[in-house]
Amino acid sequence: MKNNVGYGSADSVLKKAQELISDRGKERDKPNGERSMLRCVSTFNAMTGHKLTEVEGWLFMLYLKHARSREGAFRVDDYEDAVSYSALMAEAAIKGNGI
């Protein structure tokens, strides 16, 4: 079985997800990369009375990407974003558990 490390391989999707996190941070002048979910869920909670956590915010985005991937034309971006959301969710969970 040939090991595909080119475009479309798991390695390339992981690399692209890492670039997306970094690029979003640069676009928003955040040197540590994209980290807006805590601010987003805090605002949502204040406006609605809900108590979403940062982890649940990333989980919501992950579900959104999976739902989008099942409709319309194929877009690799749905999967790259899902990987980056999973990584950000893991980071938030680690931080939230004091690790």
Secondary structure as UniProt FT lines:
FT   TURN            7..8
FT   HELIX           10..27
FT   TURN            28..29
FT   TURN            31..32
FT   HELIX           37..48
FT   HELIX           54..69
FT   HELIX           76..96
FT   TURN            97..98
//
